């Protein structure tokens, strides 16, 4: 399994970016399961599906090490080829990082902006980069 990690501080748009990516890959022909809510944030979700002959999963709840670690190993057991996930760099994430490092992975640092009116464009640009990594 390959893991594409979108990493960054809390509240910089990682989950929003992965939501954009979810709809982008569907628009490009992916057949994804409906988004299953995760945790207490209404925007966090997981989904699994098929895209360009590969089993792809998206997991957005990257603020807690233990659940992310469990998800990584669960997706591996399910035969996922590519996992795209978020991870919060503000939190202690030793278990999750250890699980990520067990697999082939690439990390993309979330682009940030202090200008609220440009946040959507920044998230879209990051989603495009992640899309190119699939």
DORO-452025 format. One record per atom (N, C-alpha, C, O): residue number from 1; residue in three letters; atom name; x, z, y. Coordinates in steps of 0.02 Angstrom, whole numbers, plus 50000, padded with zeros to 5 digits. Layout:
[atom NUM ALA CA [X Z Y]]
...
***
This chain:
[atom 1 UNK N [50042 50000 49941]]
[atom 1 UNK CA [50000 50000 50000]]
[atom 1 UNK C [50045 50000 50062]]
[atom 1 UNK O [50095 50035 50065]]
[atom 2 UNK N [50025 49961 50111]]
[atom 2 UNK CA [50057 49961 50177]]
[atom 2 UNK C [50013 50001 50224]]
[atom 2 UNK O [49952 49998 50221]]
[atom 3 UNK N [50045 50039 50268]]
[atom 3 UNK CA [50008 50078 50317]]
[atom 3 UNK C [50028 50055 50387]]
[atom 3 UNK O [50087 50051 50403]]
[atom 4 UNK N [49977 50040 50427]]
[atom 4 UNK CA [49987 50025 50498]]
[atom 4 UNK C [49962 50086 50536]]
[atom 4 UNK O [49903 50102 50534]]
[atom 5 UNK N [50008 50118 50571]]
[atom 5 UNK CA [49992 50181 50606]]
[atom 5 UNK C [49988 50169 50681]]
[atom 5 UNK O [50036 50143 50711]]
[atom 6 UNK N [49932 50187 50710]]
[atom 6 UNK CA [49926 50187 50783]]
[atom 6 UNK C [49937 50259 50805]]
[atom 6 UNK O [49896 50303 50791]]
[atom 7 UNK N [49992 50272 50838]]
[atom 7 UNK CA [50009 50341 50855]]
[atom 7 UNK C [50011 50351 50931]]
[atom 7 UNK O [50026 50306 50969]]
[atom 8 UNK N [49994 50413 50950]]
[atom 8 UNK CA [49995 50430 51021]]
[atom 8 UNK C [49966 50498 51032]]
[atom 8 UNK O [49939 50530 50987]]
[atom 9 UNK N [49972 50521 51094]]
[atom 9 UNK CA [49945 50586 51112]]
[atom 9 UNK C [49869 50586 51105]]
[atom 9 UNK O [49838 50534 51093]]
[atom 10 UNK N [49840 50645 51111]]
[atom 10 UNK CA [49767 50651 51107]]
[atom 10 UNK C [49733 50619 51167]]
[atom 10 UNK O [49760 50618 51222]]
[atom 11 UNK N [49675 50592 51155]]
[atom 11 UNK CA [49632 50564 51207]]
[atom 11 UNK C [49664 50507 51247]]
[atom 11 UNK O [49656 50502 51307]]
[atom 12 UNK N [49701 50463 51212]]
[atom 12 UNK CA [49730 50404 51245]]
[atom 12 UNK C [49697 50339 51223]]
[atom 12 UNK O [49715 50286 51246]]
[atom 13 UNK N [49648 50344 51176]]
[atom 13 UNK CA [49611 50284 51155]]
[atom 13 UNK C [49627 50258 51086]]
[atom 13 UNK O [49611 50201 51071]]
[atom 14 UNK N [49657 50299 51043]]
[atom 14 UNK CA [49673 50275 50975]]
[atom 14 UNK C [49609 50258 50936]]
[atom 14 UNK O [49604 50205 50906]]
[atom 15 UNK N [49561 50303 50937]]
[atom 15 UNK CA [49498 50291 50902]]
[atom 15 UNK C [49461 50233 50932]]
[atom 15 UNK O [49434 50191 50895]]
[atom 16 UNK N [49459 50229 50997]]
[atom 16 UNK CA [49426 50172 51030]]
[atom 16 UNK C [49458 50106 51011]]
[atom 16 UNK O [49424 50056 51000]]
[atom 17 UNK N [49524 50106 51007]]
[atom 17 UNK CA [49561 50046 50988]]
[atom 17 UNK C [49544 50026 50917]]
[atom 17 UNK O [49536 49966 50903]]
[atom 18 UNK N [49540 50074 50871]]
[atom 18 UNK CA [49524 50058 50801]]
[atom 18 UNK C [49452 50036 50794]]
[atom 18 UNK O [49436 49998 50748]]
[atom 19 UNK N [49408 50059 50838]]
[atom 19 UNK CA [49339 50033 50839]]
[atom 19 UNK C [49339 49959 50860]]
[atom 19 UNK O [49304 49919 50829]]
[atom 20 UNK N [49379 49942 50910]]
[atom 20 UNK CA [49385 49871 50931]]
[atom 20 UNK C [49412 49830 50872]]
[atom 20 UNK O [49386 49776 50858]]
[atom 21 UNK N [49463 49855 50839]]
[atom 21 UNK CA [49493 49819 50782]]
[atom 21 UNK C [49442 49808 50727]]
[atom 21 UNK O [49439 49754 50698]]
[atom 22 UNK N [49402 49859 50712]]
[atom 22 UNK CA [49350 49853 50660]]
[atom 22 UNK C [49305 49793 50674]]
[atom 22 UNK O [49293 49752 50630]]
[atom 23 UNK N [49280 49788 50734]]
[atom 23 UNK CA [49236 49732 50751]]
[atom 23 UNK C [49273 49665 50755]]
[atom 23 UNK O [49245 49613 50739]]
[atom 24 UNK N [49336 49667 50775]]
[atom 24 UNK CA [49376 49605 50777]]
[atom 24 UNK C [49387 49576 50707]]
[atom 24 UNK O [49381 49516 50698]]
[atom 25 UNK N [49403 49619 50659]]
[atom 25 UNK CA [49416 49591 50592]]
[atom 25 UNK C [49351 49567 50559]]
[atom 25 UNK O [49352 49520 50519]]
[atom 26 UNK N [49296 49599 50575]]
[atom 26 UNK CA [49231 49574 50551]]
[atom 26 UNK C [49217 49506 50581]]
[atom 26 UNK O [49194 49460 50547]]
[atom 27 UNK N [49230 49499 50646]]
[atom 27 UNK CA [49220 49434 50679]]
[atom 27 UNK C [49263 49379 50650]]
[atom 27 UNK O [49246 49320 50653]]
[atom 28 UNK N [49320 49399 50620]]
[atom 28 UNK CA [49365 49351 50589]]
[atom 28 UNK C [49353 49342 50515]]
[atom 28 UNK O [49393 49310 50480]]
[atom 29 UNK N [49298 49369 50489]]
[atom 29 UNK CA [49278 49356 50420]]
[atom 29 UNK C [49285 49414 50372]]
[atom 29 UNK O [49269 49405 50313]]
[atom 30 UNK N [49307 49471 50394]]
[atom 30 UNK CA [49312 49529 50349]]
[atom 30 UNK C [49243 49552 50327]]
[atom 30 UNK O [49195 49549 50366]]
[atom 31 UNK N [49238 49574 50266]]
[atom 31 UNK CA [49177 49606 50241]]
[atom 31 UNK C [49193 49680 50234]]
[atom 31 UNK O [49227 49700 50187]]
[atom 32 UNK N [49169 49719 50282]]
[atom 32 UNK CA [49185 49791 50285]]
[atom 32 UNK C [49123 49832 50270]]
[atom 32 UNK O [49067 49811 50284]]
[atom 33 UNK N [49134 49890 50241]]
[atom 33 UNK CA [49079 49937 50230]]
[atom 33 UNK C [49055 49963 50298]]
[atom 33 UNK O [49093 49961 50347]]
[atom 34 UNK N [48994 49987 50301]]
[atom 34 UNK CA [48972 50018 50364]]
[atom 34 UNK C [49019 50076 50381]]
[atom 34 UNK O [49048 50108 50337]]
[atom 35 UNK N [49026 50090 50445]]
[atom 35 UNK CA [49070 50144 50467]]
[atom 35 UNK C [49040 50211 50445]]
[atom 35 UNK O [48982 50226 50458]]
[atom 36 UNK N [49080 50251 50411]]
[atom 36 UNK CA [49059 50318 50388]]
[atom 36 UNK C [49088 50368 50438]]
[atom 36 UNK O [49149 50371 50446]]
[atom 37 UNK N [49045 50408 50470]]
[atom 37 UNK CA [49070 50457 50519]]
[atom 37 UNK C [49117 50508 50487]]
[atom 37 UNK O [49109 50527 50429]]
[atom 38 UNK N [49166 50530 50527]]
[atom 38 UNK CA [49214 50581 50505]]
[atom 38 UNK C [49217 50637 50556]]
[atom 38 UNK O [49214 50624 50616]]
[atom 39 UNK N [49223 50699 50533]]
[atom 39 UNK CA [49235 50756 50577]]
[atom 39 UNK C [49182 50765 50630]]
[atom 39 UNK O [49125 50742 50623]]
[atom 40 UNK N [49202 50798 50684]]
[atom 40 UNK CA [49155 50815 50736]]
[atom 40 UNK C [49151 50765 50793]]
[atom 40 UNK O [49107 50771 50835]]
[atom 41 UNK N [49196 50716 50795]]
[atom 41 UNK CA [49195 50665 50847]]
[atom 41 UNK C [49150 50608 50825]]
[atom 41 UNK O [49162 50577 50773]]
[atom 42 UNK N [49099 50594 50864]]
[atom 42 UNK CA [49051 50542 50846]]
[atom 42 UNK C [49083 50473 50839]]
[atom 42 UNK O [49055 50429 50806]]
[atom 43 UNK N [49142 50463 50869]]
[atom 43 UNK CA [49175 50398 50865]]
[atom 43 UNK C [49221 50390 50805]]
[atom 43 UNK O [49239 50334 50787]]
[atom 44 UNK N [49241 50446 50773]]
[atom 44 UNK CA [49285 50442 50715]]
[atom 44 UNK C [49248 50415 50655]]
[atom 44 UNK O [49190 50434 50642]]
[atom 45 UNK N [49281 50371 50617]]
[atom 45 UNK CA [49249 50341 50559]]
[atom 45 UNK C [49301 50318 50509]]
[atom 45 UNK O [49361 50316 50523]]
[atom 46 UNK N [49277 50301 50450]]
[atom 46 UNK CA [49317 50265 50401]]
[atom 46 UNK C [49276 50207 50374]]
[atom 46 UNK O [49215 50209 50374]]
[atom 47 UNK N [49311 50156 50351]]
[atom 47 UNK CA [49279 50097 50323]]
[atom 47 UNK C [49329 50062 50277]]
[atom 47 UNK O [49390 50066 50288]]
[atom 48 UNK N [49304 50030 50227]]
[atom 48 UNK CA [49346 49993 50180]]
[atom 48 UNK C [49314 49925 50166]]
[atom 48 UNK O [49253 49920 50165]]
[atom 49 UNK N [49355 49875 50157]]
[atom 49 UNK CA [49327 49809 50144]]
[atom 49 UNK C [49381 49759 50125]]
[atom 49 UNK O [49437 49777 50108]]
[atom 50 UNK N [49362 49695 50128]]
[atom 50 UNK CA [49407 49642 50109]]
[atom 50 UNK C [49418 49595 50168]]
[atom 50 UNK O [49371 49575 50203]]
[atom 51 UNK N [49481 49577 50177]]
[atom 51 UNK CA [49500 49532 50232]]
[atom 51 UNK C [49559 49490 50210]]
[atom 51 UNK O [49612 49517 50191]]
[atom 52 UNK N [49551 49424 50212]]
[atom 52 UNK CA [49604 49378 50193]]
[atom 52 UNK C [49635 49394 50125]]
[atom 52 UNK O [49696 49391 50117]]
[atom 53 UNK N [49593 49410 50077]]
[atom 53 UNK CA [49617 49422 50009]]
[atom 53 UNK C [49648 49491 49998]]
[atom 53 UNK O [49676 49504 49945]]
[atom 54 UNK N [49644 49534 50047]]
[atom 54 UNK CA [49672 49601 50040]]
[atom 54 UNK C [49618 49654 50050]]
[atom 54 UNK O [49570 49644 50088]]
[atom 55 UNK N [49626 49710 50016]]
[atom 55 UNK CA [49582 49768 50024]]
[atom 55 UNK C [49609 49806 50084]]
[atom 55 UNK O [49666 49828 50085]]
[atom 56 UNK N [49567 49814 50135]]
[atom 56 UNK CA [49587 49845 50199]]
[atom 56 UNK C [49544 49906 50212]]
[atom 56 UNK O [49483 49905 50201]]
[atom 57 UNK N [49575 49960 50235]]
[atom 57 UNK CA [49539 50019 50255]]
[atom 57 UNK C [49559 50039 50326]]
[atom 57 UNK O [49616 50030 50346]]
[atom 58 UNK N [49511 50068 50362]]
[atom 58 UNK CA [49524 50095 50428]]
[atom 58 UNK C [49502 50168 50427]]
[atom 58 UNK O [49448 50185 50403]]
[atom 59 UNK N [49546 50211 50453]]
[atom 59 UNK CA [49533 50284 50454]]
[atom 59 UNK C [49555 50309 50522]]
[atom 59 UNK O [49614 50306 50539]]
[atom 60 UNK N [49507 50333 50562]]
[atom 60 UNK CA [49523 50349 50632]]
[atom 60 UNK C [49538 50423 50646]]
[atom 60 UNK O [49564 50438 50699]]
[atom 61 UNK N [49523 50468 50600]]
[atom 61 UNK CA [49529 50540 50614]]
[atom 61 UNK C [49601 50562 50604]]
[atom 61 UNK O [49619 50588 50551]]
[atom 62 UNK N [49642 50553 50655]]
[atom 62 UNK CA [49712 50567 50650]]
[atom 62 UNK C [49735 50631 50684]]
[atom 62 UNK O [49795 50639 50697]]
[atom 63 UNK N [49689 50676 50699]]
[atom 63 UNK CA [49708 50738 50733]]
[atom 63 UNK C [49726 50795 50685]]
[atom 63 UNK O [49754 50845 50706]]
[atom 64 UNK N [49710 50787 50621]]
[atom 64 UNK CA [49720 50841 50573]]
[atom 64 UNK C [49761 50815 50514]]
[atom 64 UNK O [49743 50766 50482]]
[atom 65 UNK N [49815 50850 50499]]
[atom 65 UNK CA [49864 50827 50450]]
[atom 65 UNK C [49836 50824 50379]]
[atom 65 UNK O [49843 50773 50345]]
[atom 66 UNK N [49804 50877 50357]]
[atom 66 UNK CA [49781 50880 50288]]
[atom 66 UNK C [49729 50827 50270]]
[atom 66 UNK O [49737 50794 50219]]
[atom 67 UNK N [49677 50817 50311]]
[atom 67 UNK CA [49629 50764 50294]]
[atom 67 UNK C [49660 50694 50295]]
[atom 67 UNK O [49642 50652 50254]]
[atom 68 UNK N [49705 50682 50343]]
[atom 68 UNK CA [49738 50616 50345]]
[atom 68 UNK C [49780 50605 50284]]
[atom 68 UNK O [49780 50551 50254]]
[atom 69 UNK N [49817 50656 50264]]
[atom 69 UNK CA [49858 50652 50203]]
[atom 69 UNK C [49814 50636 50143]]
[atom 69 UNK O [49830 50592 50103]]
[atom 70 UNK N [49759 50673 50136]]
[atom 70 UNK CA [49714 50662 50079]]
[atom 70 UNK C [49686 50591 50081]]
[atom 70 UNK O [49680 50558 50029]]
[atom 71 UNK N [49668 50567 50140]]
[atom 71 UNK CA [49641 50499 50145]]
[atom 71 UNK C [49693 50447 50124]]
[atom 71 UNK O [49675 50399 50090]]
[atom 72 UNK N [49755 50456 50144]]
[atom 72 UNK CA [49808 50409 50126]]
[atom 72 UNK C [49814 50403 50050]]
[atom 72 UNK O [49815 50348 50024]]
[atom 73 UNK N [49817 50459 50016]]
[atom 73 UNK CA [49824 50457 49943]]
[atom 73 UNK C [49760 50432 49910]]
[atom 73 UNK O [49763 50400 49857]]
[atom 74 UNK N [49703 50447 49939]]
[atom 74 UNK CA [49640 50423 49912]]
[atom 74 UNK C [49636 50347 49917]]
[atom 74 UNK O [49617 50314 49869]]
[atom 75 UNK N [49654 50320 49974]]
[atom 75 UNK CA [49652 50247 49982]]
[atom 75 UNK C [49702 50213 49935]]
[atom 75 UNK O [49689 50159 49910]]
[atom 76 UNK N [49759 50244 49925]]
[atom 76 UNK CA [49807 50216 49877]]
[atom 76 UNK C [49777 50213 49807]]
[atom 76 UNK O [49784 50163 49772]]
[atom 77 UNK N [49744 50267 49788]]
[atom 77 UNK CA [49712 50270 49721]]
[atom 77 UNK C [49656 50219 49714]]
[atom 77 UNK O [49641 50196 49659]]
[atom 78 UNK N [49625 50201 49770]]
[atom 78 UNK CA [49571 50152 49769]]
[atom 78 UNK C [49597 50080 49769]]
[atom 78 UNK O [49558 50032 49766]]
[atom 79 UNK N [49663 50072 49772]]
[atom 79 UNK CA [49692 50005 49771]]
[atom 79 UNK C [49692 49969 49838]]
[atom 79 UNK O [49694 49908 49840]]
[atom 80 UNK N [49689 50007 49892]]
[atom 80 UNK CA [49691 49976 49959]]
[atom 80 UNK C [49760 49945 49969]]
[atom 80 UNK O [49811 49975 49954]]
[atom 81 UNK N [49761 49885 49996]]
[atom 81 UNK CA [49823 49850 50011]]
[atom 81 UNK C [49850 49869 50080]]
[atom 81 UNK O [49911 49878 50088]]
[atom 82 UNK N [49805 49876 50129]]
[atom 82 UNK CA [49825 49892 50197]]
[atom 82 UNK C [49780 49947 50224]]
[atom 82 UNK O [49719 49940 50226]]
[atom 83 UNK N [49810 50002 50245]]
[atom 83 UNK CA [49774 50056 50278]]
[atom 83 UNK C [49795 50056 50352]]
[atom 83 UNK O [49855 50056 50367]]
[atom 84 UNK N [49746 50056 50396]]
[atom 84 UNK CA [49759 50062 50467]]
[atom 84 UNK C [49732 50130 50488]]
[atom 84 UNK O [49672 50144 50479]]
[atom 85 UNK N [49775 50171 50516]]
[atom 85 UNK CA [49753 50239 50535]]
[atom 85 UNK C [49782 50260 50601]]
[atom 85 UNK O [49829 50230 50627]]
[atom 86 UNK N [49752 50312 50629]]
[atom 86 UNK CA [49776 50342 50691]]
[atom 86 UNK C [49811 50407 50674]]
[atom 86 UNK O [49795 50440 50624]]
[atom 87 UNK N [49859 50427 50716]]
[atom 87 UNK CA [49890 50492 50709]]
[atom 87 UNK C [49907 50519 50779]]
[atom 87 UNK O [49932 50483 50822]]
[atom 88 UNK N [49891 50582 50788]]
[atom 88 UNK CA [49903 50616 50852]]
[atom 88 UNK C [49974 50643 50853]]
[atom 88 UNK O [49994 50681 50809]]
[atom 89 UNK N [50013 50623 50902]]
[atom 89 UNK CA [50083 50645 50906]]
[atom 89 UNK C [50090 50712 50940]]
[atom 89 UNK O [50145 50739 50944]]
[atom 90 UNK N [50035 50740 50966]]
[atom 90 UNK CA [50036 50807 50996]]
[atom 90 UNK C [50031 50862 50944]]
[atom 90 UNK O [50053 50918 50956]]
[atom 91 UNK N [50004 50846 50886]]
[atom 91 UNK CA [49989 50896 50835]]
[atom 91 UNK C [50045 50901 50784]]
[atom 91 UNK O [50086 50855 50778]]
[atom 92 UNK N [50046 50956 50748]]
[atom 92 UNK CA [50092 50963 50692]]
[atom 92 UNK C [50063 50923 50634]]
[atom 92 UNK O [50011 50940 50607]]
[atom 93 UNK N [50097 50870 50617]]
[atom 93 UNK CA [50070 50822 50568]]
[atom 93 UNK C [50119 50811 50510]]
[atom 93 UNK O [50123 50756 50483]]
[atom 94 UNK N [50155 50863 50490]]
[atom 94 UNK CA [50207 50856 50438]]
[atom 94 UNK C [50179 50828 50373]]
[atom 94 UNK O [50209 50782 50344]]
[atom 95 UNK N [50123 50853 50350]]
[atom 95 UNK CA [50095 50829 50286]]
[atom 95 UNK C [50075 50755 50291]]
[atom 95 UNK O [50089 50716 50247]]
[atom 96 UNK N [50042 50738 50346]]
[atom 96 UNK CA [50020 50669 50354]]
[atom 96 UNK C [50081 50623 50361]]
[atom 96 UNK O [50082 50569 50330]]
[atom 97 UNK N [50130 50643 50400]]
[atom 97 UNK CA [50190 50601 50408]]
[atom 97 UNK C [50227 50593 50342]]
[atom 97 UNK O [50254 50540 50328]]
[atom 98 UNK N [50229 50646 50302]]
[atom 98 UNK CA [50261 50641 50237]]
[atom 98 UNK C [50225 50591 50192]]
[atom 98 UNK O [50257 50551 50158]]
[atom 99 UNK N [50159 50591 50194]]
[atom 99 UNK CA [50120 50543 50154]]
[atom 99 UNK C [50132 50472 50180]]
[atom 99 UNK O [50141 50426 50141]]
[atom 100 UNK N [50132 50463 50246]]
[atom 100 UNK CA [50144 50397 50275]]
[atom 100 UNK C [50213 50372 50253]]
[atom 100 UNK O [50220 50314 50234]]
[atom 101 UNK N [50263 50415 50257]]
[atom 101 UNK CA [50331 50395 50240]]
[atom 101 UNK C [50340 50378 50166]]
[atom 101 UNK O [50391 50349 50147]]
[atom 102 UNK N [50292 50398 50125]]
[atom 102 UNK CA [50294 50382 50054]]
[atom 102 UNK C [50279 50308 50041]]
[atom 102 UNK O [50294 50281 49988]]
[atom 103 UNK N [50249 50275 50091]]
[atom 103 UNK CA [50228 50205 50084]]
[atom 103 UNK C [50265 50162 50135]]
[atom 103 UNK O [50293 50187 50183]]
[atom 104 UNK N [50263 50097 50123]]
[atom 104 UNK CA [50287 50049 50173]]
[atom 104 UNK C [50241 50057 50234]]
[atom 104 UNK O [50180 50056 50227]]
[atom 105 UNK N [50271 50063 50293]]
[atom 105 UNK CA [50229 50074 50351]]
[atom 105 UNK C [50262 50047 50414]]
[atom 105 UNK O [50323 50036 50417]]
[atom 106 UNK N [50221 50037 50464]]
[atom 106 UNK CA [50244 50020 50531]]
[atom 106 UNK C [50203 50062 50580]]
[atom 106 UNK O [50143 50072 50571]]
[atom 107 UNK N [50237 50086 50631]]
[atom 107 UNK CA [50205 50128 50681]]
[atom 107 UNK C [50202 50090 50747]]
[atom 107 UNK O [50251 50060 50769]]
[atom 108 UNK N [50143 50091 50777]]
[atom 108 UNK CA [50135 50061 50843]]
[atom 108 UNK C [50115 50117 50891]]
[atom 108 UNK O [50066 50153 50880]]
[atom 109 UNK N [50154 50125 50944]]
[atom 109 UNK CA [50140 50176 50995]]
[atom 109 UNK C [50082 50152 51038]]
[atom 109 UNK O [50084 50098 51066]]
[atom 110 UNK N [50030 50194 51043]]
[atom 110 UNK CA [49972 50177 51084]]
[atom 110 UNK C [49992 50168 51156]]
[atom 110 UNK O [50024 50212 51186]]
[atom 111 UNK N [49974 50112 51184]]
[atom 111 UNK CA [49985 50099 51255]]
[atom 111 UNK C [49936 50143 51295]]
[atom 111 UNK O [49878 50149 51276]]
[atom 112 UNK N [49961 50172 51348]]
[atom 112 UNK CA [49918 50216 51388]]
[atom 112 UNK C [49913 50189 51460]]
[atom 112 UNK O [49955 50150 51483]]
[atom 113 UNK N [49860 50211 51493]]
[atom 113 UNK CA [49851 50194 51563]]
[atom 113 UNK C [49814 50252 51597]]
[atom 113 UNK O [49770 50283 51567]]
[atom 114 UNK N [49833 50266 51658]]
[atom 114 UNK CA [49799 50317 51697]]
[atom 114 UNK C [49740 50288 51735]]
[atom 114 UNK O [49700 50325 51764]]
[atom 115 UNK N [49734 50222 51736]]
[atom 115 UNK CA [49681 50189 51773]]
[atom 115 UNK C [49623 50176 51726]]
[atom 115 UNK O [49627 50132 51682]]
[atom 116 UNK N [49569 50213 51734]]
[atom 116 UNK CA [49512 50208 51689]]
[atom 116 UNK C [49484 50137 51684]]
[atom 116 UNK O [49462 50117 51630]]
[atom 117 UNK N [49485 50100 51738]]
[atom 117 UNK CA [49456 50033 51737]]
[atom 117 UNK C [49496 49984 51693]]
[atom 117 UNK O [49471 49931 51676]]
[atom 118 UNK N [49558 50001 51675]]
[atom 118 UNK CA [49598 49957 51633]]
[atom 118 UNK C [49602 49981 51560]]
[atom 118 UNK O [49633 49948 51518]]
[atom 119 UNK N [49571 50037 51545]]
[atom 119 UNK CA [49576 50066 51477]]
[atom 119 UNK C [49550 50018 51424]]
[atom 119 UNK O [49581 50010 51371]]
[atom 120 UNK N [49494 49985 51437]]
[atom 120 UNK CA [49465 49939 51389]]
[atom 120 UNK C [49513 49881 51374]]
[atom 120 UNK O [49521 49861 51317]]
[atom 121 UNK N [49544 49854 51425]]
[atom 121 UNK CA [49591 49798 51416]]
[atom 121 UNK C [49653 49821 51377]]
[atom 121 UNK O [49679 49784 51336]]
[atom 122 UNK N [49676 49882 51391]]
[atom 122 UNK CA [49734 49909 51355]]
[atom 122 UNK C [49717 49919 51282]]
[atom 122 UNK O [49757 49902 51238]]
[atom 123 UNK N [49657 49946 51268]]
[atom 123 UNK CA [49636 49955 51198]]
[atom 123 UNK C [49630 49888 51162]]
[atom 123 UNK O [49650 49882 51105]]
[atom 124 UNK N [49603 49838 51196]]
[atom 124 UNK CA [49596 49772 51166]]
[atom 124 UNK C [49665 49742 51151]]
[atom 124 UNK O [49675 49712 51098]]
[atom 125 UNK N [49713 49751 51196]]
[atom 125 UNK CA [49780 49726 51184]]
[atom 125 UNK C [49813 49760 51124]]
[atom 125 UNK O [49844 49727 51083]]
[atom 126 UNK N [49805 49826 51119]]
[atom 126 UNK CA [49831 49861 51061]]
[atom 126 UNK C [49797 49839 50997]]
[atom 126 UNK O [49830 49831 50945]]
[atom 127 UNK N [49731 49829 50999]]
[atom 127 UNK CA [49695 49805 50940]]
[atom 127 UNK C [49720 49737 50918]]
[atom 127 UNK O [49726 49724 50858]]
[atom 128 UNK N [49737 49694 50965]]
[atom 128 UNK CA [49764 49628 50948]]
[atom 128 UNK C [49832 49635 50913]]
[atom 128 UNK O [49846 49598 50866]]
[atom 129 UNK N [49873 49680 50937]]
[atom 129 UNK CA [49938 49692 50904]]
[atom 129 UNK C [49927 49716 50833]]
[atom 129 UNK O [49959 49691 50786]]
[atom 130 UNK N [49882 49764 50824]]
[atom 130 UNK CA [49869 49790 50757]]
[atom 130 UNK C [49841 49735 50712]]
[atom 130 UNK O [49861 49730 50653]]
[atom 131 UNK N [49796 49694 50739]]
[atom 131 UNK CA [49768 49638 50701]]
[atom 131 UNK C [49824 49593 50676]]
[atom 131 UNK O [49822 49570 50619]]
[atom 132 UNK N [49873 49580 50718]]
[atom 132 UNK CA [49928 49535 50698]]
[atom 132 UNK C [49971 49566 50643]]
[atom 132 UNK O [50006 49530 50607]]
[atom 133 UNK N [49968 49631 50635]]
[atom 133 UNK CA [50008 49665 50584]]
[atom 133 UNK C [49975 49667 50516]]
[atom 133 UNK O [50007 49681 50465]]
[atom 134 UNK N [49910 49651 50515]]
[atom 134 UNK CA [49874 49651 50450]]
[atom 134 UNK C [49900 49593 50410]]
[atom 134 UNK O [49877 49582 50354]]
***
